[in-house]
Amino acid sequence: MYSSITRRVASTILAFGILSAPAFAQELRYAHVGSEGDIQTRFATEAAAGIDEATGGDVTVQVFPASQLGGVAEMVDGVRLGSISMGHHDFASLARIVPDVAVFNAPFIYRDAAQALAATDPNTSPALQQINAKLIEEGGVRIIGRIYRGARHISSNFEVKSPADLKDKPFRAVPLDLWVSMVKGFGATPTPVEVAELPTALMTGLVVGQENPLTMISANKLYEVQSHVAMTGHMHSVLAVFINEDVWQGLSDDNRAKITKALDEKAADSLRWAQESEAGLVDELKKNGMTVITEAEGLDMDAFRAPVLDQIRKDFPDFAPYIEQIAAVK
């Protein structure tokens, strides 16, 4: 439970920060773990500029990319306490506060990219509105936007066409329960690795594969340590943009509306960026020596879908009503 003592401490920190800053502006500290060249990094940079412009400089945003303020757990804790104003990461990163929020990162639950973005709109998604209310109550954190980062695919240093190819092999899992469950569904052995340590983990053989959007595979030059990409598209990667509730309530109604609009516009942009870049990224990865495997080359999507969904249903039975609500979004 987000205690009243913690809320008072956070409010005191926030109030001190606001009183110490110039009266004409409020500065928000925005942290994320994305590296240079990733869609999420472009999103944060352009969103910060958009918020500054939309609010006429009343609200400014200082972005701290590439885990400068710590890894995912440190970032989430910082936003809860108010030492970091806002951040973004997979919805499942907030599962430490409300476990059901991880449903928005569940594999094989969206029809396509546009539906994924619609189903994660904090202004219109019934499922997200229900969970957002719990996040505010339990953790003092509010989701105010989202980023479409692209479909996630499997990369490895050997050919992968079905879970049989991954059986019992050490495979990188994002250090969150949902990813551990999904990797079990892949048939592999989940090995949690933070993103900043991933290239080294792949190079040393700590893990033999991982899964991420093509933008991340390219931006982090994983083609230097991986030979194959299986175009599983098992997840539509949507990241939550979240903010400390006391920080949010400390903004004027007008500025909150302007920030929401700026983030909505960038969400739509992120979808366009991802869709426009995928074909070019496939070509780029091929030029850098990677073999790209699609269903035409024998990738068996049904062989992945069934065991992964079975594992998710087993490990997260409470997801069921939310998945129904997500499926109903047009």
C-alpha positions in Angstrom: 0.0 0.0 0.0 1.3 3.5 -0.9 1.4 4.7 2.8 0.3 8.2 3.9 3.8 8.7 5.3 5.4 8.0 1.9 2.9 10.3 0.3 3.7 13.1 2.7 7.5 12.6 2.2 7.0 12.7 -1.6 4.8 15.7 -1.3 7.4 17.5 0.8 10.2 16.7 -1.7 7.9 17.9 -4.5 6.9 21.0 -2.7 10.6 21.9 -1.9 11.5 21.3 -5.6 8.7 23.5 -6.8 9.4 26.3 -4.3 13.1 26.2 -5.1 12.5 26.4 -8.9 11.6 29.6 -10.7 7.9 30.5 -10.1 7.2 30.6 -13.8 8.2 27.0 -14.6 8.0 23.4 -13.3 10.7 21.0 -14.4 10.0 17.3 -14.7 12.8 14.7 -14.5 12.0 12.0 -17.1 14.0 8.8 -16.9 14.1 5.7 -19.2 16.5 2.9 -20.1 16.4 3.2 -23.9 19.6 3.7 -25.9 20.4 6.1 -28.6 18.6 5.2 -31.9 15.6 3.4 -30.3 12.1 4.7 -30.9 11.6 5.2 -27.2 14.5 7.5 -27.0 13.2 9.6 -29.9 9.7 9.6 -28.3 11.1 11.0 -24.9 13.1 13.6 -26.7 10.3 14.8 -28.9 7.7 14.5 -26.1 9.8 16.8 -23.9 10.0 19.4 -26.6 6.3 19.1 -27.3 5.4 19.6 -23.7 7.6 22.6 -23.4 6.0 24.1 -26.5 2.4 23.2 -25.6 2.7 24.7 -22.1 4.5 27.8 -23.3 7.5 26.9 -21.1 5.3 26.5 -17.9 6.4 22.9 -17.8 9.8 21.8 -18.9 11.1 18.2 -19.1 14.7 17.1 -18.6 15.2 13.6 -20.1 17.6 11.1 -18.6 18.0 8.2 -21.1 20.1 5.0 -21.1 19.6 4.1 -17.4 21.3 7.3 -16.2 19.1 7.3 -13.1 19.3 3.5 -12.6 17.7 0.4 -14.0 14.0 -0.3 -14.3 13.4 -1.1 -10.6 15.3 2.1 -9.5 13.3 4.2 -12.1 10.0 2.9 -10.9 10.9 3.4 -7.3 12.1 6.9 -8.1 8.8 7.8 -9.7 6.9 6.3 -6.8 8.8 8.5 -4.4 8.9 11.6 -6.6 12.7 11.9 -6.8 12.0 11.1 -10.5 9.0 12.9 -11.9 8.1 10.5 -14.7 9.4 7.7 -16.9 8.5 5.0 -19.3 9.0 1.3 -19.7 7.0 -1.9 -20.3 3.6 -1.9 -18.5 4.9 -5.0 -16.7 7.5 -2.9 -14.9 4.7 -1.5 -12.8 3.5 -5.0 -11.8 5.4 -4.6 -8.5 2.6 -2.2 -7.6 -0.4 -3.8 -9.3 0.4 -7.2 -10.8 -2.5 -7.1 -13.3 -0.9 -4.2 -15.2 1.4 -6.7 -16.9 -1.5 -7.9 -19.0 -0.8 -5.1 -21.5 2.5 -6.7 -22.3 1.1 -10.2 -22.6 2.1 -12.0 -25.8 -0.4 -12.8 -28.6 -3.3 -10.6 -27.2 -3.5 -7.8 -29.8 -4.8 -8.2 -33.3 -2.4 -5.7 -34.7 -0.3 -2.6 -33.9 -3.2 -0.1 -34.2 -5.4 -2.1 -31.9 -2.5 -2.4 -29.4 -2.2 1.4 -29.3 -6.0 1.8 -28.9 -6.3 -0.8 -26.1 -3.6 1.0 -24.1 -5.0 4.5 -24.3 -5.4 5.7 -20.7 -8.2 8.0 -21.8 -10.5 5.4 -23.4 -9.4 1.9 -22.5 -11.7 0.4 -19.8 -9.2 -2.2 -18.8 -6.4 0.4 -18.4 -8.7 2.9 -16.5 -9.5 0.2 -14.0 -5.9 -0.7 -13.5 -4.8 2.9 -13.5 -7.1 3.6 -10.5 -5.3 0.8 -8.6 -1.9 2.2 -9.5 -2.8 5.6 -8.2 -4.2 4.1 -4.9 -1.6 1.5 -4.3 1.6 3.3 -5.6 0.9 6.9 -6.2 1.7 6.4 -9.9 -0.5 7.3 -12.9 -0.1 6.1 -16.5 -0.6 9.1 -18.8 0.6 7.9 -22.2 2.1 5.1 -24.2 4.7 4.3 -26.8 4.3 1.8 -29.6 7.8 0.4 -30.1 7.2 -2.3 -32.6 6.6 -6.0 -32.7 9.0 -8.1 -30.7 11.0 -10.9 -32.5 13.4 -13.6 -31.4 17.1 -13.2 -32.2 19.6 -16.1 -31.6 22.9 -17.4 -32.7 21.3 -20.4 -34.4 18.2 -21.1 -36.5 14.9 -20.9 -34.6 11.7 -22.1 -36.3 9.7 -23.6 -33.3 10.0 -24.0 -29.5 11.8 -27.3 -30.1 14.8 -25.2 -31.3 15.0 -23.4 -27.9 14.3 -26.3 -25.6 16.3 -25.9 -22.4 18.6 -23.3 -23.8 19.4 -20.2 -21.7 17.4 -17.4 -23.1 17.3 -13.8 -22.0 14.1 -12.7 -20.1 13.4 -9.2 -19.2 13.7 -9.3 -15.4 9.9 -9.3 -14.9 7.6 -12.2 -14.1 5.6 -11.9 -17.4 8.7 -12.4 -19.5 9.9 -15.3 -17.4 6.5 -17.0 -18.0 6.7 -16.3 -21.7 10.2 -17.6 -22.1 9.1 -20.8 -20.4 6.4 -21.0 -23.0 9.1 -20.7 -25.6 10.5 -23.9 -24.2 13.8 -22.2 -23.1 15.4 -21.6 -19.7 14.5 -18.0 -18.6 17.7 -16.1 -17.6 16.9 -12.5 -16.4 19.3 -9.9 -17.8 19.0 -6.1 -17.6 19.0 -4.4 -21.0 22.3 -2.6 -20.4 24.0 -5.9 -19.8 22.4 -7.7 -22.7 25.1 -7.4 -25.4 27.7 -8.7 -23.0 25.4 -11.6 -21.9 25.0 -12.6 -25.5 28.7 -12.2 -26.3 29.8 -14.4 -23.4 27.1 -17.0 -23.9 25.3 -16.4 -20.6 22.3 -16.4 -22.9 22.1 -17.6 -26.5 19.0 -15.6 -27.6 16.7 -12.8 -26.7 13.6 -11.0 -28.0 13.0 -7.4 -28.8 11.7 -5.0 -31.5 14.0 -4.7 -34.6 14.7 -1.1 -33.6 16.4 -2.3 -30.4 18.3 -5.1 -32.2 19.6 -2.6 -34.7 20.3 0.2 -32.2 22.3 -2.1 -29.9 24.1 -3.8 -32.8 23.0 -7.2 -31.7 23.9 -8.4 -35.2 27.5 -8.4 -34.0 26.7 -11.2 -31.5 23.6 -12.9 -33.0 23.2 -14.6 -36.4 19.4 -15.1 -36.8 16.1 -13.3 -36.4 12.8 -15.3 -36.2 10.0 -12.9 -37.1 7.6 -14.2 -34.4 6.0 -10.8 -33.6 4.8 -12.5 -30.4 4.3 -9.2 -28.6 3.3 -5.8 -29.8 5.7 -3.8 -27.6 3.8 -1.0 -26.0 5.5 1.0 -23.2 3.6 2.9 -20.5 4.5 6.5 -19.8 3.9 7.1 -16.1 4.2 9.9 -13.6 4.2 10.5 -9.9 0.6 11.2 -8.8 1.6 14.1 -6.6 3.7 15.7 -9.4 0.7 15.2 -11.7 -1.7 16.9 -9.2 0.8 19.7 -8.7 0.2 20.7 -12.4 -2.7 22.9 -13.5 -5.7 21.4 -15.2 -4.7 23.2 -18.4 -1.2 22.0 -18.4 -2.3 18.4 -17.6 -4.6 18.5 -20.7 -1.8 19.9 -22.8 0.7 17.2 -21.7 -1.9 14.5 -22.3 -2.5 15.8 -25.9 1.3 16.1 -26.5 1.8 12.5 -25.4 -1.2 11.2 -27.5 0.3 12.9 -30.6 3.7 11.3 -29.9 2.0 7.9 -29.4 0.5 8.1 -32.9 3.9 9.2 -34.2 5.6 6.2 -32.5 3.2 3.8 -34.3 4.0 5.4 -37.7 7.8 5.3 -36.9 7.7 1.6 -36.1 5.6 0.7 -39.1 7.7 2.7 -41.5 11.0 1.5 -40.2 10.4 -2.3 -40.1 11.0 -3.2 -43.7 14.2 -1.1 -43.8 15.4 -2.6 -40.5 15.0 -6.1 -42.0 17.2 -5.1 -44.9 19.7 -3.5 -42.6 20.0 -6.6 -40.4 20.4 -8.8 -43.5 23.2 -6.6 -44.8 24.9 -7.0 -41.4 24.9 -10.7 -41.9 21.7 -11.9 -40.1 19.5 -14.6 -41.5 15.8 -13.5 -41.2 13.3 -16.4 -40.8 9.6 -15.8 -41.6 6.7 -18.3 -42.0 7.7 -18.6 -45.6 11.1 -20.0 -44.4 9.3 -22.5 -42.1 8.7 -20.4 -38.9 5.9 -22.3 -37.1 3.8 -19.6 -35.4 1.2 -22.0 -34.1 3.9 -24.0 -32.3 4.8 -20.8 -30.4 1.3 -19.4 -29.8 -0.3 -22.4 -28.1 2.3 -23.1 -25.4 3.0 -19.5 -24.7 -0.7 -18.7 -24.1 -1.1 -21.9 -22.0 1.8 -20.8 -19.8 0.4 -17.2 -19.4 -3.0 -18.6 -18.5 -1.5 -20.9 -15.9 0.8 -18.2 -14.4 -1.6 -15.3 -14.6 -5.2 -16.5 -14.2 -6.4 -13.0 -13.2 -5.6 -11.7 -16.6 -8.6 -13.3 -18.2 -11.2 -10.5 -17.8 -8.8 -7.9 -18.9 -7.8 -9.8 -22.0 -11.5 -10.0 -22.9 -11.8 -6.2 -22.5 -8.7 -5.7 -24.6 -10.0 -8.0 -27.4 -13.2 -5.9 -27.5 -11.4 -2.7 -28.3 -11.8 -1.8 -32.0 
